Amino acid sequence: MRSAPVEVSIIVPCFNEAENVIELTERARAMFDARGIAGEVVFVDDASTDHTGALIDELAARHDFVRAVHHTTNKGMPGGWASGVAAASGRYVVIMDGDLQYLPEDVYRLYRQLLYTNADVAQGWRSHIGRPRDFRYTMSRVLHYILRALFGLRLHDIKSGFLICDREIFAHMLRRRFSYWYFQTFIVLSAHHKGYRIEEIESLFEERKLGESFIAPFPFRMIVKNLVDVAKGFVEFRLLPHRTDVLGDFLAQHPVAREPEPLSPTRRLSLRLFAALMPLHHWKRSASALRYYHELRRSQWLAPEPLRALQEARLRTLMRHAYRHVPHYRELLDRHGIEPDDIRSVDDLERLPLLTKDAVRRTLHFDLMSDSHDKRQMLPITTSGSTGEPLTLYVERTQLEMRWAADLRSREWTGYRFGDRVVRLWDMPLGSARLQKLRDWLDAQLSRRAAFVAVAAGREALEGAAALVRRRGRALVEGGAAALQTIAARMSSAARPASAPLAVISSGATLTPEARAAIEDGFQARVFDRYGSRELGTLAQECEVRGGYHVNAESYVVEIVRDGRAARPGEVGEVVVTDLSNLCVPLIRYATGDYAVATERQCPCGRGLPLIEAVRGRAAAVLVGDGGAVVPATFFSDVLSEYGHVIRRFQVVQSEPGAVQLRVIKGPRYSPAAVDRLIGILRQHLGPGFTVSIVPVEQIPAAEDGSHPPFVALPASGAV
């Protein structure tokens, strides 16, 4: 009987290898014993016509470290690998042929290389020592150089079939868009395309001594099939962006409680057009985002237990990646004596300390950045500083695409469907580059969206915003809570529109019951509150029941933490987030600085997504600007988000119209010149008559609930 969990599984697809499997078994056992490795050999009989199948059954009966798997039809090398992975129990898997050209003894060298480096995959490249220079060798090298030229992967032996990696990583490597004659040629290219780091060691490759190769002396048909495969591989692994299939694979194995309502043919067509053009109007997003959207529409109807299992599968992948490729987490886990595989469940996260914003600032460049990502493909995102402390982080394509998909799904909870009109009431003051403005315009045209910038808006401008909402009729209205409340006052004071908005989504600040009532009265539409942050995206939103906030659990683990423990139902605690999609700068147990009320109940809507009872700690404030103009207090968050190097934390205080005081904790590059530039930018938007004073302080005291409110201002009713 095995005394320890299996560490290494050697997967050996076999077709007519009866003459080799006994020796391979004995040499593998000797290697395991000599190196002290708990290992197993998984033979996969690929419908052999000799007695290979009976022989591996006999070996499995005789040895507890041998497993036998059988195919009734020949499935080729990739099929054998897939069956072997399904049967394997080791933490790591090794793939090797059954002909003993690769040496079982070299498995340890691969294993050692994987452990001693930050590689995801360790591959043995076929040494030239003793290797015969026949036609097969020449054909193999020609194919290698073709692949090297087309895919730009500088390895010694791209098509080697001898490697080791985590079992889950290898299962991911096997996923592909197209069917291939010889997918084994592309297994390392698949790993590279999916972002895994590959290390090589030189390994002996002996001439086959027993049995016959399936390759003919002059394999004309094989050459043609390989060329067809290369064309497909170039499209999949060079031209098309990588997409994660984790959610799709999970849904294929877990039934949902109900299927989502299908979109009409017209909406479906317009959505496909929007997604096809997404690279033109969204930075680094691809049409894969549409696939994630369709998957998220289904996954919301999973039961809570499968959704948690999905989270935990993604969490394990994140932890392995973070340990291997992010120095901050490797040092953190080593310091606390934690192995990546020790964090296997959401509850295990409590073993890790919180990641504070101060820690992010100290370690972002480069300890918190993955060393396996192309820095040119990372998008910087600066937080709005809604907690009074701006911060710059980075995101990657998959996270951006999952954000878009989750946003579209949560809009549907209001009754919206793609193709309905949208009115967006912005409270962001800063302009953007010309190319970005063009992208925004195209995005607005394709999504039927109109926008109004609600910064320093006077009475006339507010009337214009209200008129825009009335003209758009039955549209979805989105905006910050303060801007919505201010414009709602104009809506209620004017004639009621013939057609009320479809719904209103409020975000950016805590929506109080009074603010909700005022907005619903003004717009004559239901209000749905959304909670998120710029660095993370939409974390949670109310559904049609409006009995709490559904967490986007497919992408985030959201904890409510109080006094170092999980908050009990009804308790207020800090929101702590683990982002499961962003691998370029992993945020594991990231302390947002926001506060929320915990709950364990499920929403009666039937969705399995977990709930946040209520969000606390973000006050929606409106300031009174020059000439009576209305200024959402989040205006200061957006401006100051670009000045984190000057101001570490801030609080805006207004005690009279037309003047504010900024209490600030100095940043590392605080100077009178920087302050003057900042005041000049603020006055550009607020008007020259608006008085802004900046007062350095040693600390900004916390409120009673532990939060640090960034705004202390006149109520919205005093603005006009």
N, C-alpha and C positions, 0 to 999 in steps of 0.2 A: 504494500500500500504506500502511496505517496505521503511523505511526512510534511511537505511544504507546498504552497501554491505553485503552480507551474509558472516559471519565469519566461522560458523560450519554447515556442512551438515551431518545429521545422516542418514546413508544408511541402510535400513531394508528390506532384502529379505524376502518374505512371501509366504508360501505354506499352505493354509487352516488355516489362522490366524485371521479369522473374529471375533473371540471372544476376541482378544487382541488388535487390531489396534486402537480402539477408546481410550482405557485407555492409551496406549502408546503415542498417540497424545496429550492428555490432560496433561500427566505428563511431556512430553518434552516441551510443551508450558510453563508450570509453571516454569520449570527449566530455560528456556531462559529468562523469565521475571524477575525471582528472581535474576539472575546473570548478567543481562544486556547484554546478548549475542544476536547478530543478527544471528539467526539460522533458519534452515529448516529441515524438515523430508522428505526423499525420500523413499517412499514405492515402492518396486518392486514385483508385483504379478507374481509369478513363475508358471503360468498356474494352479492356484488353482481350485479345483473341488467344493468348496463352494462359498459363495458370497463375498469373500475377494476382488475381483477385483472391484465389484460394490461399495463396502463400501469405498475403498480408493479413488475412483473417487468422491464419495460424500464428503469425508473429504477434498479433494483438491479443490472442488468447494466452500466449506464453509470457508476454512482457506487459506490465502495467503502464509503461511509458509509450506504448505504441497504440495508435488508433487507426482503424480502417474505414474508409469511406468508398462507396461504389457508385459509379455511373452506369446506367443501362444503355446510354448512347454516348458516343464520343462528343465531348464538349470543348476539347482543346485545352491549351494551357491556362487561359484566363478562367475557364469554367472550373478547372481543377483547383485553381487558387481560391475562387469564390467558395467552393464547397469546403475546402480546407480551412479557410478562415471561419466559416460557420461552425465547424466542428472543433476548432482549436480552443484551448482554455488559457494559453499563455498570455502574459502581459505584452510580450513581443513576439512577432512572427518572422521567420526566415523562409524565403522561397528559394528552392534549388531544384535542379533536375534530378531525375532518378538514375541517370546513367553514370554517376560518379566521376564526371569530368570536373565538377567543382568538388573540393575536398570537404568532407564533414568536419574535419579538424579546424578549418578556417571559419566555422561558425562562431567560435569563441573570439577570433580576431575581429569579426564584424561587431559582435556584441560589445566588446571592449571599446571599439571605436565609437559606438553610439553612446556609451556611458560617459566616456571621457571628453566628449565634444558637445557642442550645442546643436548637433545635427538632428534632424527629424528622421532621416533615412541614411543608413550606411550601406554602401554598395561595394562589392568586390569587382574590380575590373580585371579582365582576363590578361594575365601576364604573357609576354612574348616568350618567356623561358620554356623551351621544349614544345612550343605550340607548332604543329605542322603548318607549312605555308601552302596549303592546297587550294582548290577552287572555292571551297566553302569559306575558308579564311578570307580570301580575296573578296568574295561577295559580301561577307560580314563587314569588312573594313570599308568597302565602298558605301554600303548603306549607312554605316556610322558617320562618314564624312558628309553624306547628303543630309542626314538629320542634324548634324552639327552646324552646317551652313544655313539650313532653313530655320532652325529654332534658336540658334545662338547660345546653346548650352555647352560650355567648355568642360566636358568630362572626357576621361580617357576612353570610356566604353559605354556609349549611351544605351546600347541594347543588351547589356549584361542582364542575365536572369538570376542573379545571386545577390540578395540584399536582406536587410533587417530593418524593422520599424515597429512602432506600436501597432497592435492589432486593429484599433479603430482607424489609425492613419492609413493602413493598407486597404481596409474596406473602402475608405474615401478615395484612395488612388484608383480603385477598380471602377468607380463610377465614370461613365462617359456618355456623351450625347449620341454618338453614332455607333453603328456596328462595324466591326473590323474583321478581316480575315485573320490577322495575327496581332491582336492587341498587345501581346507580350512585348512587341517592339517598342511600344509607347508608354510602358509602365513608369519609367523614370521621368519622361516628359510630362506625364500626368501629374506626378508628384511636384515637379517644378512649377507647372501651370497653377496648381492649387496653393502655391506659396510655401512649400516645404523646403527646408534646407538639406542639401545632399552632401555627404562626405564620402570619399573613396579610399579604399585600400587596394593594394595590388595583391591578387590571389592567383595561385597556380590553376591552370586549366589543362587537364590531361586529355590525351587522346582516348576516345572510347575504346575499351578493351573487350567488353561483352555486349551482346545485343546489337540491334541495327538502328541507325538513325532514320527518321522519317523523311529526311531531305534527300531527294534524288541527286544523282551525280551532276546532272545539268537541269536544274529546276526552272524551266522556262515559265510554267504557270505560276510558280511561287513568286518569281520576279515580278510578273505582271500584277499579281494580287498585292504585293508589297508596294508597288508604285501607286496603286489605287488607295491603299491604306495611308500612304504618305500624304496624298492630296487631302484626304479627309482629316488626317491629323494636323495638317497645316492650318486648316480652317478652325478646328476645335481648339488646338493648343497654342496657336499663334495669333489668329485673327479675332476669335471670339473671347470676350472677357470671362473670367472664372465666375461661376455662380455656385452658391452652396446648395446642396441637395438634401441637407439634413432634415429640414422640415417636410419636404416632399416624401422622403423615404419613411419618416415617422408616420405620416398620415396614411401611407400605403399599408401600414401594419396595425393601425389603431382606428377603429370605426368612430365616426362622429355622431353626436346625438341627432343632428339634423343637417341637411344640406342647405347652403345659402341660397337665397332667392336669386334666380338667374337674371342677368341684365338683358334688356331688350336688344334686338339685333342692331339698332341704330347706336345705342350707347356702347355696345360691345365693339362696334366698328370704330367709333370715335376714340375709344380708350386704346385700342390697338394702334391707331395712328399716333396718338399722343405718346405712347410708349416707344414706338419705332423712331420717333423724332427726339426722344429724350436726350440723347447725347448732344443735341444742338441747343437745348434750352435748360439743361440741368448739368452742373459740373460733375463729371466723372460717373454719372449714373448711366445705366444701360437698360435695354429692354428686359433684362432679368428682373427688374423691379416689378413688372407686371405679373410675372410668375409668383413672386413672393406675395403680392396682393391677393391673388386667387387662393394661395395656400393659407394665408392668414384669415381669409373669409371662412374657410373650413375649420381651421384649428381652433377658432374661438368657441366652437361647439364641442370640443373635446371635454371629457369629464376632468375634474380637478386633478385626479391621480395621474392620468397620462400626461397632462400639461406639466405637472411637476417632474415627471420622468424625462420629458423633453428638455426642460430646463437643466436638469442634472446631467444629462448626456452632453449638452453644450457646455456646461460648467466644467466637466472633466476635460474636454478638449481645450477650453480656455486655460485651465490650470497647467496642463502639460506644455502648451505653447508659451505661457508666461514664464514658466521655470526655465525653459530652454533658451528663450530668445530675449527676455527682458531682464537685464541685470538687477533691477530693483527687487523683483520678485524672487529671483534666485537667492540673493543675499537675505531677503526677508524670511523665506522658508528655511534656509539653512540655519539662520540665527535662532529660529524657534524650533528647530529639530523636526520640521514637517516635510514629508515627501509630497510631491504633487498628487499622487494617487490617494493620499490621506483625505483630500477634499473631494469627496464623491457625492455629497448630498448638500442641499441648501442648508441644512442644520450644521454641517461641518464648517460652513463659512465663519461661524462664531469663533473658531480657533484663530482666525486671522485678525490683526489689528485693523482699525479703520485707516483709510487713505484720505488724509486731510488735504485741503487746498494748498496749505503751506508746503506739505510734502511734495505735491505735484509741482509746485513752482521750483523747489530745490532740485528735483530729479528729472524733470521733463527732458532736458537735453543733456545726455542721451540715455540716462539710466532707465527711464520709463518708456522709451521708444523701443519697439521691436527691431532687432538687428536683421530680420528676414524680410523687411519691407523696403520698397523703393521710396525714398523720401520725396521724390518728385510726384508720387501718386497720392500724397497725403494732403488733405485740406485743413488749413488752420481755421479754427472756430473760436472766437472770443466770446465769453459769456457776457450776458447783459449786466452782471453785477447786481442782480436783484436782491442779494443778501448784503450788498454794500462792499463786495470784494470781487472785482473782476479777475478773470483768469483766461488764458489762452490754452487750448488743447488742439488735438489733431484727430481727424477721422479718416476712414477709408471708404472705398466704393460700397462694400457690402453693407456697412452700417448706414450709409446714405440711402441706399436702395430699400433697406428694411424700414428706415424712417418714413420714406415716402409711402410705402405700402401700408404701414400702420396708421399713418395720418389719414389716408383715404378710407381705410376700414372704419376708423373711429368717426369720420364724418358721416358714414352711412348709418350710425346709431341715431342720428338726428332725423333720418328720413331722406337725407340727400343721396342722390345717385350721380355718378359721373355724367356730365353733360348739363346738369342744372346750373343756373347762374349763381355766381358767387360775388359778394361784396366784401372786400378786406379793408378794414379801418386800421391802418398802420399807425403806430406811435414811434416809429424809428426815424430819426432825423437825417441820418447821413446818406449822402448820395453814393453811387457806385460807379465803377468804370464803365466806359462806353459799351464794351462787349457784354458786360453783365446786364446793362440796361436793355440791350437788344434781346438777350436771352429771356429776361423777365417779360418783355413785351410779347415774345413768341409764346411763352408759357401762358400768359394771360389770355391770348387769343384762342389757344387750343383748349383751355379749360374754362372759357367764358367767365373770366374774372375781371372785375373792376376794382380799383383801389383808391383810397383817399388817405393822405398823410395827415394825421391828426396831431401835429406838433405846433405849438404856439398858434392855435386856431382861434381867431376872433369870431364875433357873432356872425358876420357875413359868411365866413368859411364854414362854420358849423351848420348854418342853414343850407349851404351847398352840399355838405355831407348828408344831411337829412334828406335833401331832395334826391341825391344819388340813390339812397336806399329805396325811396318811394318809386323812382323810375325803374329800378331793377325788379320791382314786384316780388314774385315768389322766388326769392333767392336765399341762399345760405349766407348769413352775415357772420364774419369773423373779426375779432379785434380784442384789444386789451380791455380789461374790466373798467378802467377809469375812462378811456375814450368812449366805450359803449354807453356808460352811464351818462356821460356829458351829452352825447349826441341823442340819446333816448329822450332827454329833457326837451330837445328841439322837436323830436318826433311827436311827443305828446302835446306840445303847445301848438302844433300845426294841425291841419286837417288830416284825418286818418286816411292812410292810403287805401285805394280800392282793393289791393291785394297785399296782405301782410307777408313779411318774409317767411320763408320755409322754416327757419330756425335760426338761433343765434349761438355761436360758440365763443365763450369767454375764456381768456387765457392771460398769463403773465402776472396775475395777482390773485389773492384770495377773494373769492366771490362771496360777500356777506349776504345774508337773507335780505337785508334792506336793498342792497345793490341789485340782486336778482329780481326783486319785485319791481324796482324802478325801471330796469331794462325791459322786462316783460311787458310792463304797462306802456312804455314808450314805443316799442317795436311791435307790440301785439303778437308776440311769438315766444315759444318756449326757449329757455336759455339752458345750454349744456356747458358745464364747466370742464376745462381741460387743464391738466397739470403736466408740466415738463420743464425743460431747461434747454438753453441753446447748445450746450456741450453734449447733451444726451438725446435731445429730441423729445417727442411726446411720450411721457411715462404712463399716464393714465387719463381716462376721461369718463364722464358719466354716460350711461346708455339711456335708452328711452324710458327706463324705470326711474332714473335719477335717484337711486338709493345708495350712492357710493361711487367710487372711481375704479373702473376696471383697469388693472395693470396690464400693459403689453408684455405678458409673461414670456412670450416666445423669444423676446430680445433682451429682457431685463429680469434680474432678481431684485426685488425691492423689499428691503427690511425696514421696519420701524424700530429703532433702537432707543432704549431708555436706561440710563445708568449701566451701560455695558451689556445689557441683556435685551432679549426680544420684548418689546412692549406688550403688555397684556391687552385684551380687547377693551376698548374704551380709553386706554391711556394715550397720552401725547408723547411722541418720541421723535428723534431726528430721522429723516429719510436718508437711508444708506442704499446705494445702488451698485450692482455689479452688471456691467454692460457685456452681454454675451456675444455681440456682433463685431465690436471694434477690436481687432487684433493688433493694429499698428501702435496704439497707445492704450493698453488694457487698463480699464478702471475696475478694480476689484475691491468691493466694500468702500466705495467712494462716498464720503460724507458731504452731502449737498449743502448743508446749512439750513435746509428747510425742515419744517416740522409738520407732522400729520398724526391723525388718530388711527390706531390699529383696530382691526376687526378680524374675526375668523369666519364670519357668516358668508354665505353664498347669495348672489343676487337672484331674485325670482325670475329674471329674464331667461335663465337657462344656460347662460354662458359659463364655461368652467374657469374663466379668467379670475384670478384672485382680486380682492377688493381692498381699497383704502377707504376708511370710513369718511374722513374729511381731511382737508389740507389746511394747515395753519401757518402763520408766520410771514405771509406776503401781503402787506397792506396795500390796497389800491388807493392811491392818492392823486389828487389833481391840484396843481399849483396855478396861481393867477399871475399871468405874465403882463408885459408892457401893454398898456391900453386895454386891459381887461381880457386879453387873449388867454385861452385855456391851454394849459401845458400839462399833459400826463406826466406824473413824476418819474415814470420809467424812461422818459427822455434823458435824464441824467445818467441812468444806468447804461444806456446805449452809447452815449458820448464817452463816459468814463471807462467803458470796457476797453478802449484803446489806450488808456493811460495807467495800466496796472504797474508799469515801471516807475511811475511818478507818485501814484496814490495807492496804498495797499488796501485800505478800507475807508469807506465814506459814509456819511449820513447827511441828508438834505433836510434843512429846517426852514420853514417859512412861517413867520409870525405876522407879516403884513403883505398886502398885494404888491407885486412888482419888485420884490426883493427876496433873496434866499441867502442862507448861510450854509456853506459846505464845511462840515466838520470832517477833517481828514486825518488819517494816520499816514505819515510820510512813507513813501516807497524809497527804494535805493537810489533813484535818480531825481529826487525832489529838488527843485531849484526855483528861484524867482522867475527865471526866464520861461521855464516849463509852465509855471502857474499862469503867467501872462498869456502864453499861447492858448492855454486851456480856456481862460476867461474870454479870449477873443472868439474862439469857436462857439462857446455857449451864447455869446451875444449875437452872433451871426443868425442864430435861429430864434432867439428870444426877443431880439430887438435891442437897440442901443440904450433904451431907457430902463432896461431891466438891471437891477443892481445885484451883482454876484460877489460875495466875499468868501474867501477861503481861510479857514481857521485851523491850523494844526493842533491836534490834541494827542495825548498819550494813549488814551483808550476810549472806546465807545461802549458805554454800559449796555448790558443785555436787558431785554424786557423780562417781565415776570415769567413768561413761558420758556425762557432760555434763548430766544431768537434775538437777532440784532437787526431791528427794523431800519432800513436805509432811508425811510422818508417819515418826516414829521411835518405835516402840512395842513393847510386849511381844507375843510371838507369840500366835496364837489359842489354842494349847493351854494357855497359862497363864491363860486367862480364867475357867475354871470348875473 
